[in-house]
Amino acid sequence: MFGRSGRPRAARALSALTVAAAAALTAALTGQPLATAAVPGGAHATGSGPATAKFPPGFLWGVATSGFQGEGSFPDSNWTRYVERRATGVTDPYNDSVDFRHRYPADLALARELGAKVFRTSIEWARVEPRRGVRDAGALAYYDDLVRRIRAAGMRPMITLDHWVYPGWVADQGAWDDPRTQDDWLRNARFLVDRYKRQGVIWITFNEASAYLYKELVTRPMNPAQLATMRTALVRTHRAAYDMIHKVDPGAPVSSNVAYGTVFNGIFDAALFNDVTDKLDFVGIDYYYGANLENFSAAYALTGEFWRIDPEPEGLYYVLKNYQRRLPRLPLYIVENGMATDDGKPRPDGYTRTDHLRDHLYWVQRAMAEGVKVAGYNYWSLTDNYEWGSYRPRFGLYTVDALTDPALARRPTDAVATYRSIIANRGVPSGYVPVRRPGWCSIEDPIATCLGTTPTPPAGYRLPG
């Protein structure tokens, strides 16, 4: 009944089936044969240091943005209204953002030059259907060409159907308070999925449902009853959308990316994720900030001062391992990861965008070396953009002075060359020593890290500054 390992043969068989299922899903994402997609490794570091897996040849390197945040010339929507009335958290006018709507061919060229294989953006409902039942032919021509050019550049479209923005007429009918919004949303989603089916799209239904709820709570604003109604509506709509997408675009991977929320992560997951784990083809994770007993600076996210947060790169290692442990049948995809600077200025501690990128990907490689199945990674974002009320937080690989530069020039940061090199070399350099040392007692895995079992980093961590 038992093999040499002491585990029942049935349990070992179930484990093998689980690994095989995750491998198949990873292959569907990457488009690689199962043997390539399933094996996290390749070359490993040698010597006394910890092993880090090279990213496999079919790994999905990407960049991410969203329609409202970058397109400019935006039609009537909940967010154009929030900006106009200077709702809570809105400090800057929207203007034309970084004008992606008219500069997308050049921006796609920048992404292609990085070696990116995925380009994530959203197709904006407010632009496609500015009035109920009336679709804008010009908007559709723009999105048709955008998808065509993404594919022509050798990249795969990752399309978000809802990145927190809905048409003004939906706001007028009560937004998610009104049950009609679920049907209207699904009708629009089906139209878009049917239009872009069989083009290798990776579909995201709702971006960060927890943050969507929070933004509407404080910006719209909503009362607790409305918040509960919206949460229920998002869960029901995602579940219906998942089934619809698989019917209309068979084989296309579908998910709703979760925002990792440090001490609040249980609440964040309860927003939607916990109720839809059977309606996900991969776990999409947005990781920006962690916390430990030496670093609680993630609290600055509550005030929008993202540049004041001290990153915790090793937290991504624990987050990946935890989600893999919870859903071993599913591959993982880091849908968003990045670092804000204060209006483009260097950080006072000397920690650069290059440091941040390399440190985080080092820990991804550590997780993969230990068997975590990671299918892809998107950097947020290709360019600076409108961060929900302000241009001050700068996340872009290319920086853009949206408020002061009429030309909206894209100027490369130090991380452009770094990301290009990482993609070309399938990971950080051999023997890389992360800049940021792990903090003590991480919120991401307190049992392991508070008891002194944190993974041993290579010797010689250097501190910024």
Buried (B, 14 or more C-beta within 10 A) or exposed (E): EEEEEEEEEEEEEEEEEBBEBBBBBBBBBBEBEEEBBBBBBBEBBEEEBBBBBBBBEBBBBBBBBBBBBBBBEBBBBBBBBBBEEEBEBBEBEBBBBBBBBEBBEEBBEBBBEBBBBBBBBBBBBBBBBBEEEEEBEEBBEBBEEBBEBBBEBEBBBBBBBBBBBBBBBBBEBEBBBBEEBBEBBBEBBBBBBEBBBEBBBBBBBBBBBBBBBBBBBEBBEBEEEBBEBBBBBBBBBBBBBBEBBBEBBEEBBBBBBBBBBBEBBEEBBBBBBEBBEEBBBBBBBBBBBBBBEBBBBBBBBEEBBBBBBBBBBBBBBBBBBBBBEEBBBBBBBBBBBBBBBBBBEEBEEEBBBBBBBBBBBBBBBBBBBBBBBBBBBBBBBBBBBBBBBBBBBBBBBBBBBBEEEEEBEBBEBBBBEBBBBBBEEBBBEBEBBBBBBBBEBBBBBEEBBBEEEBBEBBEEEEEEE
